[in-house]
Amino acid sequence: MTPIRSGAELEQARAAARQKSQAHEVEILVCAGTGCLAHGSAKVADAIRQEMKQAGLGGDVRYFTKTTGCHGFCEKGPLVVVQPAGTFYVKVKPIDAAAIVERTVKKGEVIDKLLYRDPNTKKRVASYHDIDFYAKQQRLALRNIGRIDPADLDDALSVGAYGALAKVLASMTAEQVIAEVEQSGLRGRGGGGFPTGRKWRTCRRVNVTPRYVICNSDEGDPGAFMDRSVDEGDPHSVLEGMLICAYAVDAHQGFIYVRDEYPLAIKHLRLAIDQARQAGLLGQNILGSGFDFDVEISRGGGAFVCGESSALMKSVAGEVGEPRAKYVHSVAKGLYDHPTVLNNVETFACVPWIFAHGAAAFAAIGTKKSPGTKVFSLVGKVKNTGLVEVPMGVSLREVIFGVGGGILDDRPYKAVQTGGPSGGCLPAAMLDEPVDFDSLTEKGSMMGSGGMIVMDDRTCMVDVARYFLKFLSDESCGKCLPCREGVKQLLVILQDICDGHGKPGDIERIEVLGSVVSKASLCGLGKSAPNPVLSTVRFFRDEYEAHIRDHKCPAGVCRKLTRFDISAEKCTGCMVCARACPTQAIVGEKKQAHTISQDKCTQCGACRTVCKFDAVLTA
């Protein structure tokens, strides 16, 4: 690409890119995010292109097939959207390509069998914009994902990429940039929620050079895929946000710390960096402004603790990723002991939007103390799983039952765990609580980076706490004793309770030990590690007592405390449970009530999972 040397040349390049995009009268958008690729979307895209060629449309500029980043509706992939009508197809296979080209592209018809079926109304929905999963979202950080080809800089330019940077470099001082971010109220989306503008201002005031800008794309929470989706689907938004930050704090070198388990994110980030350099948007004298800035990728080895700021900077510097005392602030002594701004992917992706639309527009979204939107990975026992972005302050109910469509199989809702493995579990009574930084913290949970795991009545809250403590115990760096030994001892108590060896007083020991670990640990991992167990003790104490006092798991999850039986009144003799049983423990004739041979049963719960009549009972 010819280097762009000024804001005027950038506008010319953007105009040319828009003109090229507008020539496409029909666009076939094939999701090529990690989830859809795993379901074969690359083969779907290839099949559609082949069918377009055979139909004589392959070389026609009016018809264009594009692979995009993650559309968010991961469970329904591979996804295909035909624009401008917004026709939305789910679970598309290569064999469907011929029909899509012949009927939808050429004739404008809708293929009913490929349409999304609403889980509640059971009706087919033809348009992308009429599906609650999308209609109830407000996309800022995800604004371009699913619309553009992340490997094509021209496509990014056509939707406004680097326009905010040009505005900043041409007409704003560093002080004005920081003031704009402060006025927007943007808070760090990586979990801490620290005011972004304050962080930038503090860093710039430190009279030490060089200064650095780091993007945290480590994202180690189980079930979380927010940052990787932005990296994969709109990497130029991240680079643009970093460039604006670097200009504001007078930094000339940046790093993107991305975990090695994200190969597609690394690929697209590298490509975007190379494209930006060739276009003159990274490097020296950017847009003729005299401002220099470049970015490198630093690949992390997958240590969860390296999501913590000081441990991350140690890792970038090639040292062991261990945290340091919090009284040493990274904005003053960060990477290589120099002033450093560290924000996560979503935070940087929001920055260009703020400068394109104004701080007031961002501040008007969400709540006064938590402006803007937040991206969540909505997973677990919910009908519509995937990547969602909603305004701060919406209720948990709106996210889970509005965007998410409610609980899978219409079972009773039990709890939601927010904030990743260090977050808390909130009960059904809190469904109408707002989702924002301060409200979640007040209720014993946290925003975290944006994980949201939904649970139904067949979830054991003691087992949930045990699972997350096991993860955190394994991921502790071991530097400080309260985290290294305290989390391990909490896990021992939880494991004993799940195994039927719980003792009176265990709950009180959990509360005391959890408080000590939270107060005495060095970094955020240890300080928040007790959250899952303390929140479940607080809201689901009766389950702990049942495990300890009655030696029963009310949810039927803990195998050593569970016995499965079949209700003779409810059983229809359909044989489905017998076919699902891995040990042939279920006996009975067809259309007659079955029984479970207890000497063969391993309490795996497969029979209960497949039974449509709730005939499998726990005792």
C-alpha positions in Angstrom: 0.0 0.0 0.0 1.2 3.5 -0.8 2.2 5.3 2.5 -0.3 7.8 3.7 1.6 11.0 4.6 -1.1 13.3 5.9 -4.7 13.5 7.1 -5.8 14.7 3.7 -4.3 11.6 2.1 -5.9 9.4 4.7 -9.3 10.9 3.9 -8.6 10.2 0.2 -7.8 6.6 1.0 -10.9 6.3 3.1 -13.0 7.7 0.4 -11.6 5.3 -2.1 -12.2 2.4 0.3 -15.8 3.5 0.8 -16.3 3.7 -2.9 -15.0 0.2 -3.4 -17.2 -1.1 -0.7 -20.3 0.7 -2.0 -19.9 -1.0 -5.3 -20.9 -4.2 -3.7 -24.7 -4.4 -4.1 -24.8 -7.7 -2.4 -22.4 -8.9 0.3 -22.2 -12.4 1.6 -20.6 -12.2 5.1 -19.3 -15.5 6.4 -18.3 -15.6 10.0 -14.6 -16.7 10.3 -14.2 -16.2 14.0 -12.6 -19.1 16.0 -16.0 -20.7 16.9 -17.3 -20.7 13.4 -14.0 -21.9 12.0 -14.1 -24.8 14.3 -17.5 -25.7 12.8 -16.2 -25.5 9.3 -17.0 -22.0 8.1 -13.8 -21.8 6.0 -15.2 -24.6 3.8 -18.6 -22.8 3.7 -16.8 -19.7 2.4 -14.9 -21.6 -0.2 -18.1 -23.4 -1.3 -20.0 -20.1 -1.7 -17.1 -18.5 -3.7 -17.1 -21.6 -6.0 -20.8 -21.4 -6.5 -20.6 -17.7 -7.2 -18.0 -18.4 -9.8 -20.1 -21.2 -11.4 -23.1 -18.8 -11.4 -21.0 -16.2 -13.4 -21.0 -13.8 -10.4 -17.4 -14.5 -9.2 -15.9 -11.6 -11.1 -18.8 -9.2 -10.8 -17.9 -6.3 -8.4 -21.6 -6.0 -7.4 -21.5 -9.4 -5.7 -18.9 -10.0 -3.0 -18.2 -12.8 -0.5 -16.4 -11.7 2.6 -15.0 -13.5 5.6 -15.4 -11.5 8.8 -14.6 -11.8 12.5 -16.9 -13.3 15.1 -20.6 -12.3 14.9 -21.0 -13.3 18.5 -23.6 -16.0 18.1 -21.0 -18.7 18.4 -23.4 -21.6 19.3 -25.3 -21.2 16.0 -22.3 -21.2 13.7 -21.3 -21.4 10.9 -23.1 -18.1 10.3 -23.8 -16.4 7.0 -25.4 -13.0 6.6 -26.5 -11.7 3.2 -26.6 -7.9 2.9 -28.2 -5.5 2.4 -31.4 -7.4 3.4 -29.7 -8.8 6.6 -30.8 -12.3 5.9 -29.3 -14.4 8.7 -28.5 -18.1 8.3 -27.3 -20.4 11.0 -25.5 -23.8 11.1 -24.7 -23.4 7.4 -22.9 -26.3 5.7 -20.9 -26.3 2.4 -23.8 -28.2 0.8 -26.0 -25.2 1.4 -23.9 -22.9 -0.7 -25.6 -23.6 -4.0 -29.0 -22.8 -2.6 -27.8 -19.6 -0.9 -26.3 -18.4 -4.2 -29.2 -19.5 -6.4 -32.1 -18.5 -4.2 -30.9 -15.8 -1.9 -28.2 -14.0 -3.8 -29.8 -14.2 -7.3 -33.5 -14.2 -6.5 -33.7 -12.5 -3.1 -35.5 -15.5 -1.6 -35.2 -16.7 2.0 -34.3 -20.3 2.8 -36.5 -21.2 5.8 -34.5 -24.2 7.0 -31.4 -22.1 7.5 -33.1 -19.4 9.4 -32.6 -18.9 13.2 -35.5 -20.3 15.3 -36.3 -18.2 18.3 -36.1 -20.6 21.3 -39.1 -19.1 23.0 -41.6 -18.3 20.2 -40.3 -21.2 18.1 -40.7 -19.0 15.0 -38.2 -18.5 12.3 -36.6 -15.1 12.1 -35.2 -13.9 8.7 -33.4 -10.7 9.6 -30.3 -10.3 11.6 -31.8 -7.1 13.1 -35.0 -8.8 14.4 -33.2 -11.4 16.5 -33.3 -10.5 20.2 -29.7 -11.6 20.6 -28.6 -8.8 18.4 -31.5 -6.3 18.7 -31.0 -5.9 22.5 -27.3 -5.2 22.2 -25.5 -1.8 21.7 -22.2 -2.3 20.0 -19.3 0.1 20.5 -16.2 -2.0 21.0 -17.7 -4.6 18.7 -18.9 -2.0 16.2 -17.1 -3.4 13.2 -16.8 -7.0 14.0 -18.9 -9.1 11.7 -19.0 -6.3 9.1 -15.4 -6.1 7.9 -12.7 -8.4 6.7 -10.1 -8.1 9.5 -7.3 -8.9 7.0 -8.1 -6.0 4.7 -7.0 -2.5 5.8 -9.1 -1.0 3.0 -12.2 -2.6 4.6 -11.3 -1.1 8.0 -10.7 2.3 6.4 -14.2 2.2 4.7 -15.9 2.1 8.1 -13.8 4.9 9.6 -10.6 3.3 10.9 -7.8 5.8 11.8 -10.2 8.8 11.3 -10.1 9.5 15.1 -6.3 9.3 15.0 -6.1 11.8 12.2 -8.4 14.2 14.1 -6.2 13.9 17.3 -2.9 14.4 15.5 -4.2 17.3 13.4 -6.2 19.4 15.9 -5.6 18.2 19.5 -2.9 18.6 22.1 -2.0 15.7 24.4 -3.7 17.6 27.2 -6.9 17.9 25.2 -6.8 14.2 24.4 -6.5 13.2 28.0 -9.3 15.6 29.0 -11.6 14.1 26.4 -11.0 10.6 27.8 -11.6 11.9 31.3 -14.8 13.6 30.3 -16.0 10.3 28.6 -15.7 8.5 32.0 -14.1 5.5 30.3 -13.0 3.0 32.9 -10.6 0.1 32.2 -12.5 -2.9 30.8 -9.9 -5.4 32.0 -11.5 -5.9 35.4 -10.2 -3.2 37.7 -12.4 -0.4 36.3 -9.8 2.2 37.0 -10.5 5.6 35.3 -8.6 5.5 32.0 -8.1 9.2 31.6 -6.6 9.5 35.2 -4.2 6.7 34.4 -3.0 8.4 31.2 -2.6 11.8 32.9 -0.6 10.3 35.8 1.7 8.5 33.4 2.4 11.7 31.3 3.2 13.7 34.4 6.1 11.4 35.3 9.2 13.1 34.1 11.0 10.0 32.9 11.4 8.7 29.4 10.9 6.5 27.5 7.3 5.8 28.3 5.5 2.7 27.1 2.0 1.6 26.1 0.9 -2.0 26.6 -2.3 -3.7 25.5 -3.3 -6.6 27.7 -4.8 -9.4 25.6 -3.9 -12.2 28.0 -7.5 -13.1 28.9 -7.2 -16.3 30.9 -10.6 -16.6 32.4 -12.3 -20.0 31.6 -15.1 -19.4 29.1 -14.0 -15.8 28.2 -13.4 -14.9 24.6 -14.1 -11.1 24.5 -10.6 -9.8 23.8 -9.6 -12.5 21.4 -12.7 -11.8 19.3 -11.8 -8.1 19.0 -8.2 -9.0 18.1 -9.4 -11.4 15.5 -12.2 -9.3 14.1 -11.1 -5.7 14.3 -7.4 -5.4 15.1 -7.0 -1.9 13.6 -9.4 -0.5 16.3 -6.9 -1.8 19.0 -3.9 -0.3 17.2 -5.7 3.1 16.7 -6.6 3.2 20.4 -3.0 2.5 21.3 -1.8 5.2 18.9 -4.1 7.8 20.5 -2.9 6.8 24.0 0.7 6.9 23.0 0.3 10.4 21.6 -1.4 11.5 24.8 1.3 10.2 27.1 4.3 10.8 24.7 5.2 7.2 24.3 6.9 5.8 21.2 6.9 2.1 21.7 4.0 -0.2 22.4 3.5 -3.9 23.0 0.4 -6.2 22.6 0.7 -9.0 25.2 -1.4 -11.9 23.7 -1.5 -15.4 24.9 0.0 -18.1 22.6 -3.2 -20.1 22.7 -4.8 -17.4 20.4 -3.2 -18.2 17.0 -5.8 -16.5 14.9 -5.6 -13.3 17.1 -1.8 -13.3 16.7 -2.1 -13.8 13.0 -4.5 -10.9 12.5 -2.7 -8.6 14.8 0.6 -9.2 13.0 -1.0 -8.6 9.7 -2.7 -5.4 10.9 0.6 -4.1 12.3 2.4 -4.9 9.0 -0.4 -3.2 7.0 -0.4 -0.1 9.3 3.4 0.2 8.9 3.2 0.0 5.1 0.5 2.6 5.1 2.5 4.9 7.3 0.1 4.6 10.2 2.7 3.1 12.4 6.4 4.0 12.5 7.9 7.5 12.1 6.2 10.8 11.3 2.7 9.3 11.3 0.4 11.3 9.0 3.1 13.9 8.7 2.6 15.0 12.3 6.1 14.3 13.6 4.8 11.7 16.0 6.6 8.3 16.1 5.1 5.1 17.4 5.5 1.4 16.7 4.0 -1.8 18.2 5.4 -5.3 18.8 3.6 -8.5 19.8 4.7 -10.2 23.0 3.4 -13.8 23.2 2.5 -15.1 26.7 2.8 -18.7 27.7 -0.7 -18.9 29.2 0.0 -18.2 32.8 -3.3 -16.8 34.4 -1.3 -14.6 36.8 0.3 -12.8 33.9 -3.1 -11.0 33.4 -2.1 -9.0 36.5 -0.4 -5.8 35.4 3.0 -6.1 37.1 3.4 -9.8 36.3 2.5 -9.1 32.7 5.2 -6.4 32.4 7.7 -8.8 33.9 6.8 -11.3 31.2 7.0 -8.8 28.4 10.5 -7.9 29.7 11.5 -11.6 29.5 11.4 -12.2 33.2 9.4 -14.6 35.3 5.8 -13.4 35.4 5.4 -12.7 39.1 3.5 -9.7 40.6 5.1 -7.1 42.8 3.9 -4.9 45.7 1.0 -2.6 44.7 2.5 0.5 46.2 4.8 0.5 43.1 2.5 2.0 40.4 3.1 0.9 36.8 2.3 4.4 35.5 5.5 5.6 37.3 7.6 2.4 37.2 6.2 -0.2 34.8 7.9 -1.9 32.0 11.7 -1.8 32.5 10.9 0.4 35.5 9.7 3.2 33.2 6.3 4.9 33.1 3.8 2.6 31.4 0.1 2.7 30.5 -1.5 -0.7 30.5 -5.1 -1.1 29.2 -6.9 -4.1 27.8 -8.1 -4.8 24.3 -11.7 -3.6 24.9 -10.6 -0.3 26.5 -8.4 0.6 23.6 -11.1 -0.4 21.1 -13.5 2.1 22.7 -11.0 5.0 22.4 -11.5 5.7 18.7 -15.3 5.6 19.1 -15.0 8.3 21.8 -13.0 10.6 19.6 -15.2 9.9 16.5 -18.5 10.6 18.4 -17.4 12.8 21.3 -16.9 12.2 25.1 -20.5 13.3 25.8 -22.0 10.7 23.6 -20.0 7.9 25.4 -20.9 9.3 28.8 -24.6 9.4 27.9 -24.5 5.6 27.6 -24.6 3.4 30.7 -24.6 4.9 34.1 -23.0 8.0 35.6 -20.3 6.1 37.4 -19.9 3.4 34.7 -20.4 5.0 31.3 -20.4 3.2 28.0 -21.0 -0.4 27.2 -19.4 -3.7 28.3 -18.7 -6.8 26.3 -19.5 -10.2 27.9 -19.0 -13.8 27.0 -22.4 -15.2 27.9 -22.1 -18.9 28.5 -23.4 -21.8 30.6 -27.0 -22.9 30.9 -28.4 -20.2 28.7 -30.2 -20.6 25.3 -28.3 -18.0 23.4 -24.6 -18.3 24.2 -22.0 -16.0 22.7 -20.4 -12.6 22.6 -22.6 -9.7 23.7 -22.2 -6.0 24.3 -24.8 -4.1 26.3 -24.9 -0.7 28.0 -23.6 -0.5 31.6 -26.4 -0.6 34.1 -28.7 -3.0 32.4 -30.1 -5.7 34.7 -28.8 -9.3 34.8 -32.3 -10.3 33.8 -32.1 -8.3 30.6 -28.8 -9.9 29.7 -29.7 -13.5 30.6 -33.4 -13.6 29.6 -33.4 -10.8 27.1 -30.2 -11.2 25.0 -29.6 -14.7 26.2 -33.1 -15.9 25.7 -33.5 -17.6 29.1 -32.4 -20.8 30.6 -31.6 -23.9 28.6 -34.5 -26.4 28.4 -36.6 -23.8 30.4 -35.2 -25.1 33.7 -35.3 -22.9 36.8 -32.6 -20.2 36.9 -30.3 -20.6 39.9 -27.3 -18.2 39.7 -24.8 -16.3 37.5 -21.1 -16.1 38.1 -19.6 -12.8 36.9 -16.0 -11.7 36.7 -14.2 -14.9 35.8 -12.8 -17.4 38.3 -12.2 -14.7 40.8 -15.8 -13.4 40.6 -18.8 -14.2 42.7 -22.0 -16.1 42.2 -25.2 -14.1 42.4 -28.6 -15.8 43.2 -31.9 -15.5 41.4 -33.0 -12.8 43.9 -30.5 -10.5 42.3 -31.7 -10.9 38.7 -32.8 -7.3 38.6 -29.5 -5.9 39.9 -27.7 -3.6 37.5 -24.6 -4.8 35.7 -21.8 -2.2 36.4 -18.5 -2.0 38.2 -19.7 -0.7 41.5 -23.0 -2.6 41.8 -21.5 -6.0 41.2 -18.7 -5.3 43.7 -21.2 -4.2 46.4 -23.0 -7.6 45.9 -19.9 -9.7 46.5 -19.0 -10.3 42.8 -17.1 -8.2 40.3 -17.2 -7.1 36.6 -13.8 -8.6 35.8 -13.0 -8.8 32.2 -16.5 -9.8 31.3 -17.1 -13.5 31.8 -20.7 -14.4 32.6 -21.6 -18.0 33.4 -25.3 -18.9 33.8 -26.4 -21.8 36.1 -29.6 -23.7 36.4 -31.1 -25.7 39.3 -28.9 -28.7 38.5 -25.8 -26.8 39.4 -24.1 -27.5 42.7 -22.8 -24.3 44.1 -20.3 -26.1 46.4 -18.9 -27.8 43.3 -18.7 -24.5 41.4 -16.7 -23.0 44.2 -14.4 -26.0 44.3 -13.9 -25.9 40.5 -12.8 -22.3 40.5 -10.6 -22.7 43.6 -8.9 -25.6 41.8 -8.2 -23.4 38.8 -6.8 -20.5 40.9 -4.7 -22.9 43.1 -3.1 -24.3 39.9 -2.6 -20.8 38.5 -1.1 -19.1 41.6 2.5 -18.1 40.9 3.4 -19.1 44.5 5.3 -15.9 45.3 3.2 -15.0 48.4 2.2 -17.4 51.2 -1.4 -16.3 51.7 -2.3 -17.1 48.1 0.0 -20.1 47.7 -1.1 -21.9 50.8 -4.4 -20.2 51.7 -6.2 -21.0 48.4 -4.8 -24.5 48.6 -6.3 -25.0 52.1 -9.6 -23.6 51.0 -9.6 -26.1 48.2 -8.9 -28.9 50.6 -11.9 -28.0 52.7 -14.1 -27.7 49.6 -13.0 -31.0 48.2 -13.7 -32.7 51.5 -17.2 -31.3 51.6 -17.9 -32.5 48.0 -16.5 -35.9 48.9 -18.8 -36.3 51.9 -16.1 -35.6 54.5 -17.3 -32.2 55.5 -17.3 -31.4 59.3 -19.2 -29.0 61.5 -17.3 -25.7 61.6 -16.0 -26.0 58.0 -18.2 -23.2 56.8 -16.9 -20.9 59.5 -13.3 -22.0 58.7 -13.9 -21.1 55.1 -15.1 -17.6 56.0 -12.2 -16.9 58.3 -9.5 -18.3 55.9 -11.1 -16.6 52.9 -11.0 -13.2 54.7 -7.3 -13.7 55.5 -6.4 -14.7 52.0 -8.3 -11.7 50.6 -6.6 -9.2 52.8 -3.0 -10.6 52.9 -2.3 -11.7 49.3 0.1 -9.7 47.2 -1.9 -9.3 43.9 -5.4 -9.3 42.6 -5.4 -13.1 41.9 -5.0 -13.9 45.6 -7.1 -11.0 46.9 -10.1 -12.1 44.8 -9.5 -15.8 44.8 -11.9 -16.4 47.8 -14.8 -14.6 46.0 -16.4 -17.8 44.5 -16.5 -19.6 47.8 -17.4 -16.7 50.0 -20.2 -15.6 47.7 -21.6 -19.1 47.5 -21.4 -19.5 51.2 -23.2 -16.1 51.6 -26.1 -16.9 49.1 -26.2 -20.7 49.1 -25.3 -21.6 52.7 -28.1 -24.2 52.8 -26.3 -26.2 50.1 -23.1 -26.3 52.2 -25.1 -27.4 55.2 -26.8 -30.2 53.3 -23.5 -31.5 52.1 -22.0 -31.4 55.6 -25.0 -32.3 57.8 -27.1 -34.5 55.5 -24.3 -35.9 53.3 -26.4 -35.1 50.3 -25.8 -32.9 47.2 -29.2 -31.3 46.5 -28.3 -30.6 42.9 -27.2 -34.2 42.3 -23.7 -33.3 41.1 -21.3 -34.5 43.8 -21.1 -38.2 43.0 -20.2 -39.5 46.5 -23.3 -37.7 47.9 -25.8 -38.6 45.2 -28.0 -41.5 44.4 -30.2 -41.6 41.3 -33.6 -43.3 41.2 -36.3 -43.4 38.5 -39.9 -42.4 39.3 -42.3 -45.2 38.3 -45.1 -42.6 37.9 -43.1 -40.4 35.5 -41.1 -42.9 33.6 -42.6 -43.7 30.1 -40.2 -46.5 29.3 -38.8 -44.6 26.3 -35.4 -46.3 26.8 -33.5 -43.1 26.1 -31.8 -43.2 29.6 -30.9 -46.8 29.1 -29.1 -46.1 25.9 -27.2 -43.1 27.5 -26.0 -45.1 30.5 -22.3 -46.0 30.1 -22.5 -48.9 32.6 -25.8 -50.5 31.6 -27.1 -49.8 35.1 -30.7 -49.1 33.9 -33.0 -52.0 33.4 -36.5 -52.3 32.2 -38.7 -53.2 29.2 -39.8 -50.7 26.6 -42.9 -48.7 27.6 -42.5 -49.9 31.2 -41.0 -48.1 34.1 -37.3 -48.6 34.5 -35.1 -49.0 37.5 -31.4 -48.3 38.3 -29.1 -51.1 39.5 -27.3 -49.2 42.2 -24.3 -51.6 42.2 -23.5 -50.6 38.6 -24.4 -46.9 38.8 -21.5 -44.5 38.9 -23.6 -41.4 39.5 -22.5 -39.8 36.2 -25.9 -38.2 35.7 -26.2 -39.1 32.0 -29.7 -40.6 32.6 -31.0 -37.4 34.2 -29.5 -35.2 31.4 -31.3 -37.0 28.6 -34.6 -37.7 30.3 -37.3 -35.4 28.9 -39.9 -36.3 31.6 -37.9 -35.4 34.8 -38.3 -39.1 35.8 -34.8 -39.4 37.1 -34.7 -38.3 40.7 -31.8 -37.6 43.2 -31.8 -38.9 46.7 
